């Protein structure tokens, strides 16, 4: 659930820090304690946000080992993400 002022970490999207973005695919909307469920999307609703930073998550180590053959494989991965702040929710 999002609301204005909330900060989120989402899958990486293209854009520079400080850029305004608009999400037009809204699946569920609560307006004055009434839920509006999209079929598949809520028509006329959008969420605007501001990109705060493009970062990478902490490193996750993947280690595979086969005991009898002494086979080892060590790999690290850092997943990129975008940190956004919700600035507004528009409905029509």
Secondary structure, DSSP 8 states (H G I E B T S, - for coil): ---TT-EEEEE--S--TT-EEEE----EEEETTEEEE-SSS-TT-EEEEEEEEEEE---EEEEEEETTTTEEEEEEE--EEEEEEEEEEE--
